Amino acid sequence: MDERSAMHEGERPVIWPAKANHVPKDIFVREDVFEEELHRIFYGDEWLMVAHEAEIPNKGDFKTVKVGRVPLLITRDQDGEVNVFYNSCSHRGVQVETAPSGNKRSFSCPYHRWLFDTKGQLVGCPNKPGDFPETFDRKDFPLARPRMAMVYGLILVTFGKNTPPIDDYLEGLHEHIAEALGGDGRLRLLGYQKVILKANWKTYADNCTYHAGLLHTAFQMLDWQGGKGYQLANNRGHRVYVGELTFPKSVGRLNDPSLLEFRSGSDPKRGSVSVRLFPISGMTKHMDSMAIRFGNPLAVDLTEVHYTYFAHADDDEELVRHRVRQASNLLGPCGMVSMEDAAIFHRLHSGSNTPGDAVFLKGVTDEYVVPTTFAQNDESSNLPGWEHYRKLMGYEKGQT
């Protein structure tokens, strides 16, 4: 974890409320807080999802992403192994690859034409004898790597020195992660949607899965019945939502009611399974749609979210088409269920430019105690994550 103080010289301190169900609104809009979050959280002792191996199924496939401002290059090398590198030449630091994805046998830095293979090894540089020191050896100049782990095909990285082992970090979540990823994580990429939200990353992370169903007009239009299920949340800020989804037998407002069918063997009593990993990413199985959302903070008021959609590797083409229809019509950025989200995130962020706190009430029994048990539709499940955030940022609680 970064050892810097929770406040830079000359900056006013963050006043954290004494009540466990209060969060100060100014942390969503302060530039100094955003910069500190990058170092303490995104570059600290957290595991961060960056891809799923189904996105790079073939030898030579690659994907580029950023975590905060740090560029990464993800490859499947010629031996079929997955690698994550810093997307920065080991010579002078130039970003090596700029394409979002593709297939290559090697990567060439445009500045001095250093050439790296898919394992990150330096395999070519146009120097003549005497150009470099006698001690120069190509094997000493591979692309640098962050620490990497894989779980059910998910690719995660960490930049911290004291990040716990991945199994400890995800303790208690493996069963739900597997369920959200088709049972075993053997997936087939269907495609992407990307949205840039005019909101702070915490606004998105805090509200992307839990918010009142009253927001979504489709819930009323389809007579979508919810509220049954459960939530889990742990002291690292990870959350699990499992919800029952039931519909009336006749949905007259849809031209094609088959859109709402369960075809993959999913149980409607577990019709929605969502796992949210602190700080900002997660995965969702909603009916037959499977998606991973990779979030990245761009600025204090801008957040980029990649919606990545998958089928299971064993699906036939009819089921694949059904998953695509559900993904695009229901849960994509412009889907019936999710299209209101971007608008409300923006309004949440805008409203955070006012004094006071955001207050969590539903499911709270003691305002001074962080809860540990939750009903399916309680907003109190967000509070363990806020307590984890407060501790990471070094904010002291105020007096009662």
C-alpha positions as a printed Julia matrix, in Angstrom:
400×3 Matrix{Float64}:
   0.0     0.0     0.0
   1.18    3.54   -0.7
   2.55    5.1     2.48
   1.59    8.66    1.65
  -0.57   10.58    4.1
  -4.32   10.77    3.65
  -4.01   14.49    2.89
  -1.44   16.53    0.99
  -0.03   19.7     2.48
  -2.41   22.6     2.04
  -5.44   20.42    1.33
  -8.4    20.37    3.68
  -8.95   17.08    5.48
 -11.74   14.68    4.67
 -14.2    14.65    7.55
 -15.63   11.15    7.84
 -18.93   10.95    9.73
 -19.16    9.06   12.99
 -22.25    7.2    11.81
 -21.47    4.03    9.85
 -24.33    4.66    7.41
 -23.1     8.11    6.35
 -20.62    8.82    3.53
 -19.35   12.38    2.91
 -20.47   13.61   -0.51
 -17.37   15.7    -1.15
 -15.18   12.6    -1.68
 -16.99   12.08   -5.0
 -15.95   15.46   -6.41
 -12.53   16.33   -4.94
  -9.52   16.13   -7.28
  -7.11   15.56   -4.39
  -9.16   12.61   -3.16
  -9.23   11.11   -6.66
  -5.43   11.29   -6.98
  -4.99    9.7    -3.57
  -7.4     6.9    -4.5
  -5.33    5.99   -7.54
  -2.27    5.43   -5.39
  -3.85    3.86   -2.32
  -6.45    1.68   -4.06
  -5.85    1.12   -7.77
  -2.05    1.02   -7.46
  -2.23   -0.53   -3.99
  -2.96   -3.88   -2.41
  -6.06   -4.85   -4.4
  -6.53   -7.45   -7.13
  -8.03   -5.78  -10.22
  -9.88   -7.58  -13.02
  -8.5    -6.65  -16.45
  -9.81   -9.36  -18.82
 -11.06  -12.9   -19.24
  -8.92  -15.39  -21.1
 -11.81  -16.0   -23.53
 -10.97  -12.56  -24.97
  -7.61  -13.9   -26.16
  -8.41  -17.51  -27.15
  -5.72  -18.01  -29.81
  -1.93  -17.94  -29.78
  -0.78  -14.41  -30.56
  -4.03  -12.78  -29.43
  -3.62   -9.65  -27.34
  -5.62   -6.98  -25.57
  -4.57   -3.6   -24.18
  -6.18   -1.97  -21.14
  -5.45    0.68  -18.56
  -5.73    0.56  -14.8
  -5.97    4.16  -13.78
  -3.23    5.66  -15.94
  -1.12    2.49  -16.11
  -1.16    0.85  -19.6
  -1.11   -2.94  -19.73
  -0.6    -5.46  -22.54
  -2.26   -8.88  -22.17
  -1.13  -11.68  -24.5
  -1.55  -15.36  -25.19
   1.92  -16.46  -26.16
   2.98  -19.08  -28.69
   2.87  -21.76  -25.99
  -0.75  -20.87  -25.18
   0.03  -19.21  -21.85
  -1.55  -15.93  -20.69
   0.77  -13.04  -19.82
   0.27   -9.49  -18.54
   2.96   -6.87  -19.13
   3.32   -3.19  -18.5
   2.7    -1.7   -21.95
   5.99    0.18  -21.83
   9.23   -0.48  -23.7
  12.08   -1.64  -21.47
  14.38    0.83  -23.27
  12.94    4.34  -22.91
   9.42    3.61  -21.69
   7.4     4.22  -24.88
   3.97    2.56  -25.0
   4.58   -0.45  -27.22
   1.07   -1.34  -28.45
  -1.83    1.06  -29.05
  -4.43   -1.18  -30.73
  -7.22   -2.3   -28.35
  -6.85   -5.93  -29.48
  -5.56   -8.12  -32.29
  -3.2   -10.96  -33.12
   0.58  -10.64  -33.51
   3.68  -12.78  -33.23
   5.69   -9.83  -31.92
   5.38   -6.22  -30.75
   7.6    -3.46  -32.1
   8.35   -0.25  -30.22
   8.12    2.54  -32.83
  10.81    4.71  -31.25
  13.98    2.58  -31.6
  12.41   -0.55  -33.13
  12.99   -2.82  -30.18
  11.05   -6.02  -30.86
   9.36   -8.17  -28.2
   7.78  -11.6   -28.6
   4.46  -12.65  -27.06
   6.32  -13.79  -23.93
   7.65  -10.26  -23.49
  11.23  -11.2   -24.35
  13.38   -8.75  -26.29
  14.15  -10.59  -29.52
  15.48   -7.79  -31.69
  17.02   -4.32  -31.57
  18.89   -2.61  -34.45
  22.23   -1.97  -32.72
  25.67   -2.42  -34.24
  28.73   -3.72  -32.37
  29.99   -0.99  -30.08
  26.67    0.9   -29.93
  25.76   -0.41  -26.47
  27.81   -1.18  -23.36
  29.67   -4.5   -23.49
  27.46   -5.78  -20.67
  24.27   -5.39  -22.76
  22.29   -8.62  -23.09
  18.81   -8.82  -24.63
  17.64  -11.25  -21.97
  18.06   -8.49  -19.38
  15.46   -6.26  -21.1
  12.09   -8.06  -21.19
   8.81   -6.22  -20.81
   8.17   -5.74  -17.1
   5.26   -7.57  -15.49
   2.86   -6.81  -12.67
   1.81   -9.66  -10.4
  -0.95  -11.68  -12.09
  -3.5   -14.32  -11.09
  -6.28  -16.24  -12.85
  -9.59  -17.49  -11.42
 -12.18  -19.23  -13.62
 -10.5   -17.59  -16.6
 -10.6   -14.11  -15.05
  -7.28  -12.3   -15.36
  -6.42  -10.11  -12.39
  -3.39   -7.95  -11.6
  -2.08   -6.12   -8.58
   0.59   -3.46   -8.22
   0.85   -3.65   -4.43
   3.65   -5.25   -2.46
   1.43   -6.66    0.27
  -1.61   -7.85   -1.68
  -2.85  -11.15   -0.2
  -2.87  -14.35   -2.29
  -5.78  -14.4    -4.7
  -7.59  -17.28   -2.95
  -7.48  -15.37    0.34
  -8.57  -12.17   -1.38
 -11.62  -13.92   -2.88
 -12.39  -16.06    0.16
 -16.03  -17.14    0.21
 -16.7   -15.93   -3.35
 -15.5   -18.77   -5.56
 -18.85  -20.58   -5.76
 -20.67  -17.42   -6.81
 -17.96  -16.41   -9.29
 -18.21  -19.83  -10.92
 -22.01  -19.57  -11.12
 -21.85  -16.11  -12.69
 -19.35  -17.41  -15.26
 -21.36  -20.35  -16.53
 -20.35  -22.83  -13.84
 -16.71  -23.3   -14.78
 -15.46  -20.14  -16.5
 -15.15  -21.81  -19.92
 -16.49  -18.93  -21.96
 -16.73  -17.71  -25.54
 -16.49  -14.0   -26.28
 -19.58  -12.48  -27.88
 -18.62   -8.82  -27.97
 -18.2    -5.51  -26.2
 -20.0    -2.32  -25.4
 -18.2     0.64  -23.87
 -19.66    3.61  -22.05
 -18.05    6.65  -20.46
 -20.11    7.8   -17.49
 -20.1    11.42  -16.35
 -19.64   10.33  -12.78
 -16.99    9.46  -10.22
 -15.88    5.83  -10.15
 -17.31    5.4    -6.63
 -20.71    6.58   -7.82
 -20.69    3.79  -10.39
 -19.26    1.13   -8.07
 -21.66    1.98   -5.25
 -24.78    1.9    -7.42
 -24.12   -0.38  -10.41
 -25.75   -3.45   -8.89
 -27.77   -2.27   -5.92
 -30.31    0.45   -6.46
 -34.04    0.71   -6.08
 -36.01   -1.14   -8.73
 -38.26    1.9    -8.89
 -35.63    3.47  -11.16
 -36.31    1.07  -14.02
 -39.56    1.58  -15.9
 -39.09   -1.83  -17.54
 -39.64   -3.48  -14.16
 -43.15   -2.05  -13.98
 -43.81   -2.51  -17.7
 -42.94   -6.21  -17.56
 -44.43   -6.76  -14.09
 -41.01   -7.99  -13.05
 -41.22   -9.47   -9.54
 -38.13   -9.2    -7.36
 -37.13   -8.92   -3.72
 -36.51  -12.62   -3.06
 -32.94  -13.81   -2.66
 -29.98  -12.76   -0.56
 -26.92  -10.55   -0.39
 -23.44  -11.14    0.99
 -20.76   -8.56    1.71
 -17.35   -8.95    3.32
 -14.83   -6.67    4.97
 -12.8    -6.29    1.75
 -15.7    -4.55    0.06
 -16.76   -7.46   -2.18
 -20.5    -8.09   -2.61
 -22.74  -10.87   -3.9
 -26.36  -10.46   -5.0
 -28.6   -13.41   -5.77
 -32.14  -12.58   -6.8
 -35.21  -14.49   -7.94
 -36.7   -13.35  -11.24
 -40.3   -14.18  -12.02
 -42.53  -12.9   -14.8
 -46.23  -13.15  -15.57
 -47.1   -15.87  -18.06
 -48.17  -13.26  -20.57
 -46.01  -10.21  -21.3
 -48.17   -8.34  -23.74
 -45.92   -5.32  -24.12
 -43.15   -7.33  -25.76
 -43.39   -8.21  -29.44
 -41.35  -11.32  -28.67
 -41.84  -12.58  -25.09
 -39.22  -15.31  -25.72
 -36.67  -12.63  -24.83
 -37.46  -13.37  -21.18
 -37.09  -17.14  -21.37
 -34.57  -19.14  -19.33
 -32.93  -21.52  -21.79
 -29.55  -22.43  -20.35
 -30.84  -24.43  -17.42
 -30.74  -21.45  -15.06
 -33.06  -21.57  -12.06
 -35.38  -18.52  -11.95
 -34.96  -18.6    -8.16
 -31.33  -17.67   -8.89
 -32.2   -15.71  -12.01
 -29.76  -12.92  -11.21
 -26.32  -13.65   -9.76
 -23.92  -10.74   -9.47
 -20.47  -10.58   -7.91
 -18.94   -7.14   -7.33
 -15.21   -7.02   -6.61
 -13.81   -3.97   -4.86
 -13.05   -1.44   -6.12
 -14.97   -1.24   -9.41
 -15.44   -4.41  -11.46
 -17.67   -7.45  -11.4
 -19.59  -10.13  -13.24
 -23.28  -10.8   -13.71
 -25.43  -13.7   -14.86
 -28.86  -12.21  -15.45
 -31.25  -14.82  -16.81
 -29.14  -16.31  -19.64
 -26.97  -13.25  -20.2
 -23.4   -13.44  -18.89
 -21.33  -10.29  -18.68
 -18.18   -8.96  -17.07
 -17.89   -5.25  -16.41
 -14.4    -3.79  -16.3
 -14.39   -0.29  -14.84
 -11.6     2.27  -14.92
 -11.43    5.75  -13.37
 -10.48    8.35  -16.0
 -10.95   11.51  -13.93
 -12.75   12.62  -10.81
 -15.93   12.99  -12.88
 -15.4    10.39  -15.65
 -15.53    6.6   -15.47
 -15.08    4.17  -18.35
 -16.95    0.87  -18.21
 -16.49   -2.02  -20.64
 -19.43   -4.41  -20.87
 -17.99   -7.73  -22.1
 -20.53  -10.39  -23.09
 -19.99  -14.13  -23.18
 -21.58  -17.42  -24.09
 -20.51  -20.73  -22.6
 -18.01  -22.73  -24.63
 -20.52  -25.6   -24.97
 -23.48  -23.5   -26.19
 -25.11  -24.31  -29.5
 -25.71  -21.45  -31.92
 -29.37  -21.03  -30.98
 -28.46  -20.48  -27.32
 -25.68  -18.1   -28.35
 -28.2   -15.99  -30.29
 -30.53  -16.0   -27.29
 -27.74  -14.79  -25.0
 -26.87  -11.99  -27.44
 -30.5   -10.85  -27.6
 -30.84  -10.78  -23.83
 -27.53   -8.99  -23.39
 -28.24   -6.25  -25.89
 -31.94   -5.76  -25.11
 -31.85   -5.98  -21.33
 -28.53   -5.23  -19.67
 -26.34   -3.31  -22.1
 -25.85    0.44  -21.61
 -28.95    1.03  -23.78
 -30.92   -2.02  -22.66
 -34.44   -1.85  -21.27
 -33.2    -2.45  -17.74
 -29.95   -0.47  -17.75
 -30.51    2.58  -19.91
 -31.62    4.65  -16.92
 -28.39    3.87  -15.05
 -26.13    6.32  -16.88
 -28.6     9.15  -16.34
 -28.98    8.49  -12.62
 -25.21    8.12  -12.15
 -24.73   11.57  -13.66
 -27.4    13.05  -11.42
 -25.88   11.36   -8.36
 -22.51   12.84   -9.22
 -23.97   16.28   -9.86
 -25.79   16.2    -6.53
 -22.55   15.36   -4.73
 -21.39   18.95   -5.32
 -23.56   19.96   -2.37
 -22.81   19.9     1.39
 -23.58   16.96    3.61
 -23.56   13.18    3.46
 -25.06   10.37    1.45
 -27.18    8.38    3.9
 -27.92    4.64    3.75
 -31.1     3.59    5.56
 -32.72    0.41    4.23
 -31.54   -2.52    6.33
 -29.7    -0.38    8.91
 -30.52   -1.25   12.53
 -27.71    0.62   14.31
 -26.32    3.71   12.61
 -22.97    3.36   14.41
 -22.28   -0.29   13.53
 -21.27   -1.67   10.13
 -23.81   -4.43    9.39
 -22.87   -7.99    8.49
 -26.22   -9.5     7.41
 -28.59   -8.21    4.74
 -31.9    -8.88    3.07
 -31.93   -9.14   -0.72
 -32.98   -5.53   -1.29
 -31.14   -3.81    1.6
 -28.85   -0.91    0.75
 -26.9    -1.59    3.95
 -24.8    -4.15    2.03
 -22.82   -1.22    0.6
 -21.55   -0.22    4.04
 -18.8    -2.86    4.58
 -17.26   -1.64    1.33
 -17.32    1.95    2.53
 -15.64    0.93    5.78
 -12.91   -0.84    3.77
 -12.51    2.28    1.62
 -12.29    4.54    4.69
  -9.51    2.44    6.2
  -7.56    2.25    2.92
  -7.7     6.02    2.58
  -6.61    6.59    6.18
  -9.65    8.67    7.12
 -10.42    8.92   10.82
 -14.02    8.81   11.96
 -15.48   11.91   13.54
 -16.73   12.07   17.09
 -20.32   11.24   17.98
